[in-house]
Amino acid sequence: MTDTYQSPYADFNSSKRFNLANQLAKDYRLDVSQILFTYLKVAQPILSKQQDTKQIPVAAQRKIDQRFEKTLKSLSQSKG
């Protein structure tokens, strides 16, 4: 069985990161810089533990996505 997880935030790992950040900024009513900084702060500790730096393992990407989404919701609610 193949793990076919598709990260909703995969574009952060590509040249499309600013398009995604702009969309999320609108969705969560946050600044684009907050979105980008939050993703980096969430991803860095997880990725620093990875041996292979060329590809993000599925389990690590899931963990990043879950923590990132939780943090975005928290930031968005605290602005409300």
Biotite code that builds the C-alpha atoms (Angstrom):
import biotite.structure as struc

atoms = struc.array([
    struc.Atom([0.000, 0.000, 0.000], chain_id="A", res_id=1, res_name="MET", atom_name="CA", element="C"),
    struc.Atom([1.361, 3.399, -0.982], chain_id="A", res_id=2, res_name="THR", atom_name="CA", element="C"),
    struc.Atom([0.954, 6.449, 1.179], chain_id="A", res_id=3, res_name="ASP", atom_name="CA", element="C"),
    struc.Atom([-0.543, 9.097, -1.119], chain_id="A", res_id=4, res_name="THR", atom_name="CA", element="C"),
    struc.Atom([-0.906, 11.988, 1.295], chain_id="A", res_id=5, res_name="TYR", atom_name="CA", element="C"),
    struc.Atom([-1.254, 15.301, -0.544], chain_id="A", res_id=6, res_name="GLN", atom_name="CA", element="C"),
    struc.Atom([-0.280, 18.211, 1.641], chain_id="A", res_id=7, res_name="SER", atom_name="CA", element="C"),
    struc.Atom([-2.571, 21.230, 1.332], chain_id="A", res_id=8, res_name="PRO", atom_name="CA", element="C"),
    struc.Atom([0.538, 23.310, 2.055], chain_id="A", res_id=9, res_name="TYR", atom_name="CA", element="C"),
    struc.Atom([2.943, 21.629, -0.394], chain_id="A", res_id=10, res_name="ALA", atom_name="CA", element="C"),
    struc.Atom([3.271, 24.868, -2.351], chain_id="A", res_id=11, res_name="ASP", atom_name="CA", element="C"),
    struc.Atom([5.279, 26.309, 0.535], chain_id="A", res_id=12, res_name="PHE", atom_name="CA", element="C"),
    struc.Atom([8.047, 23.987, -0.633], chain_id="A", res_id=13, res_name="ASN", atom_name="CA", element="C"),
    struc.Atom([7.987, 25.400, -4.154], chain_id="A", res_id=14, res_name="SER", atom_name="CA", element="C"),
    struc.Atom([8.125, 28.676, -6.043], chain_id="A", res_id=15, res_name="SER", atom_name="CA", element="C"),
    struc.Atom([4.347, 29.025, -5.473], chain_id="A", res_id=16, res_name="LYS", atom_name="CA", element="C"),
    struc.Atom([4.795, 29.820, -1.767], chain_id="A", res_id=17, res_name="ARG", atom_name="CA", element="C"),
    struc.Atom([3.757, 33.479, -2.080], chain_id="A", res_id=18, res_name="PHE", atom_name="CA", element="C"),
    struc.Atom([0.529, 32.643, -3.907], chain_id="A", res_id=19, res_name="ASN", atom_name="CA", element="C"),
    struc.Atom([-0.399, 30.205, -1.151], chain_id="A", res_id=20, res_name="LEU", atom_name="CA", element="C"),
    struc.Atom([0.611, 32.661, 1.569], chain_id="A", res_id=21, res_name="ALA", atom_name="CA", element="C"),
    struc.Atom([-1.541, 35.372, -0.005], chain_id="A", res_id=22, res_name="ASN", atom_name="CA", element="C"),
    struc.Atom([-4.555, 33.063, -0.143], chain_id="A", res_id=23, res_name="GLN", atom_name="CA", element="C"),
    struc.Atom([-4.101, 31.900, 3.448], chain_id="A", res_id=24, res_name="LEU", atom_name="CA", element="C"),
    struc.Atom([-3.629, 35.494, 4.612], chain_id="A", res_id=25, res_name="ALA", atom_name="CA", element="C"),
    struc.Atom([-7.028, 36.334, 3.152], chain_id="A", res_id=26, res_name="LYS", atom_name="CA", element="C"),
    struc.Atom([-8.656, 33.189, 4.548], chain_id="A", res_id=27, res_name="ASP", atom_name="CA", element="C"),
    struc.Atom([-7.302, 33.660, 8.072], chain_id="A", res_id=28, res_name="TYR", atom_name="CA", element="C"),
    struc.Atom([-7.242, 37.483, 8.051], chain_id="A", res_id=29, res_name="ARG", atom_name="CA", element="C"),
    struc.Atom([-3.532, 37.570, 8.784], chain_id="A", res_id=30, res_name="LEU", atom_name="CA", element="C"),
    struc.Atom([-0.563, 39.275, 7.190], chain_id="A", res_id=31, res_name="ASP", atom_name="CA", element="C"),
    struc.Atom([1.338, 37.380, 4.487], chain_id="A", res_id=32, res_name="VAL", atom_name="CA", element="C"),
    struc.Atom([4.523, 37.677, 6.532], chain_id="A", res_id=33, res_name="SER", atom_name="CA", element="C"),
    struc.Atom([2.774, 36.029, 9.498], chain_id="A", res_id=34, res_name="GLN", atom_name="CA", element="C"),
    struc.Atom([1.798, 33.093, 7.307], chain_id="A", res_id=35, res_name="ILE", atom_name="CA", element="C"),
    struc.Atom([5.299, 32.581, 5.919], chain_id="A", res_id=36, res_name="LEU", atom_name="CA", element="C"),
    struc.Atom([6.982, 33.041, 9.291], chain_id="A", res_id=37, res_name="PHE", atom_name="CA", element="C"),
    struc.Atom([4.575, 30.668, 10.992], chain_id="A", res_id=38, res_name="THR", atom_name="CA", element="C"),
    struc.Atom([5.187, 27.952, 8.417], chain_id="A", res_id=39, res_name="TYR", atom_name="CA", element="C"),
    struc.Atom([8.936, 28.283, 8.854], chain_id="A", res_id=40, res_name="LEU", atom_name="CA", element="C"),
    struc.Atom([8.702, 28.249, 12.650], chain_id="A", res_id=41, res_name="LYS", atom_name="CA", element="C"),
    struc.Atom([6.537, 25.122, 12.581], chain_id="A", res_id=42, res_name="VAL", atom_name="CA", element="C"),
    struc.Atom([8.543, 23.280, 9.929], chain_id="A", res_id=43, res_name="ALA", atom_name="CA", element="C"),
    struc.Atom([12.079, 24.024, 11.122], chain_id="A", res_id=44, res_name="GLN", atom_name="CA", element="C"),
    struc.Atom([12.168, 21.855, 14.279], chain_id="A", res_id=45, res_name="PRO", atom_name="CA", element="C"),
    struc.Atom([10.573, 18.943, 12.444], chain_id="A", res_id=46, res_name="ILE", atom_name="CA", element="C"),
    struc.Atom([12.795, 19.185, 9.384], chain_id="A", res_id=47, res_name="LEU", atom_name="CA", element="C"),
    struc.Atom([15.975, 19.641, 11.413], chain_id="A", res_id=48, res_name="SER", atom_name="CA", element="C"),
    struc.Atom([15.552, 16.050, 12.622], chain_id="A", res_id=49, res_name="LYS", atom_name="CA", element="C"),
    struc.Atom([15.408, 14.607, 9.099], chain_id="A", res_id=50, res_name="GLN", atom_name="CA", element="C"),
    struc.Atom([18.361, 12.755, 7.610], chain_id="A", res_id=51, res_name="GLN", atom_name="CA", element="C"),
    struc.Atom([17.384, 13.268, 3.972], chain_id="A", res_id=52, res_name="ASP", atom_name="CA", element="C"),
    struc.Atom([17.303, 16.968, 3.203], chain_id="A", res_id=53, res_name="THR", atom_name="CA", element="C"),
    struc.Atom([16.199, 16.576, -0.430], chain_id="A", res_id=54, res_name="LYS", atom_name="CA", element="C"),
    struc.Atom([12.690, 15.284, 0.200], chain_id="A", res_id=55, res_name="GLN", atom_name="CA", element="C"),
    struc.Atom([10.307, 15.760, 3.106], chain_id="A", res_id=56, res_name="ILE", atom_name="CA", element="C"),
    struc.Atom([9.021, 12.418, 4.417], chain_id="A", res_id=57, res_name="PRO", atom_name="CA", element="C"),
    struc.Atom([5.240, 12.013, 4.400], chain_id="A", res_id=58, res_name="VAL", atom_name="CA", element="C"),
    struc.Atom([5.058, 11.628, 8.181], chain_id="A", res_id=59, res_name="ALA", atom_name="CA", element="C"),
    struc.Atom([7.050, 14.819, 8.700], chain_id="A", res_id=60, res_name="ALA", atom_name="CA", element="C"),
    struc.Atom([4.885, 16.743, 6.214], chain_id="A", res_id=61, res_name="GLN", atom_name="CA", element="C"),
    struc.Atom([1.715, 15.586, 7.965], chain_id="A", res_id=62, res_name="ARG", atom_name="CA", element="C"),
    struc.Atom([3.084, 16.716, 11.311], chain_id="A", res_id=63, res_name="LYS", atom_name="CA", element="C"),
    struc.Atom([4.046, 20.106, 9.837], chain_id="A", res_id=64, res_name="ILE", atom_name="CA", element="C"),
    struc.Atom([0.605, 20.496, 8.250], chain_id="A", res_id=65, res_name="ASP", atom_name="CA", element="C"),
    struc.Atom([-1.248, 19.631, 11.449], chain_id="A", res_id=66, res_name="GLN", atom_name="CA", element="C"),
    struc.Atom([0.793, 21.986, 13.599], chain_id="A", res_id=67, res_name="ARG", atom_name="CA", element="C"),
    struc.Atom([0.696, 24.769, 11.006], chain_id="A", res_id=68, res_name="PHE", atom_name="CA", element="C"),
    struc.Atom([-3.077, 24.590, 10.647], chain_id="A", res_id=69, res_name="GLU", atom_name="CA", element="C"),
    struc.Atom([-3.568, 24.552, 14.408], chain_id="A", res_id=70, res_name="LYS", atom_name="CA", element="C"),
    struc.Atom([-1.283, 27.583, 14.783], chain_id="A", res_id=71, res_name="THR", atom_name="CA", element="C"),
    struc.Atom([-3.038, 29.495, 11.996], chain_id="A", res_id=72, res_name="LEU", atom_name="CA", element="C"),
    struc.Atom([-6.425, 28.915, 13.604], chain_id="A", res_id=73, res_name="LYS", atom_name="CA", element="C"),
    struc.Atom([-5.090, 30.068, 16.946], chain_id="A", res_id=74, res_name="SER", atom_name="CA", element="C"),
    struc.Atom([-3.545, 33.227, 15.452], chain_id="A", res_id=75, res_name="LEU", atom_name="CA", element="C"),
    struc.Atom([-6.710, 33.993, 13.540], chain_id="A", res_id=76, res_name="SER", atom_name="CA", element="C"),
    struc.Atom([-8.921, 33.609, 16.615], chain_id="A", res_id=77, res_name="GLN", atom_name="CA", element="C"),
    struc.Atom([-6.674, 35.794, 18.758], chain_id="A", res_id=78, res_name="SER", atom_name="CA", element="C"),
    struc.Atom([-7.057, 38.623, 16.220], chain_id="A", res_id=79, res_name="LYS", atom_name="CA", element="C"),
    struc.Atom([-10.839, 38.384, 16.308], chain_id="A", res_id=80, res_name="GLY", atom_name="CA", element="C"),
])
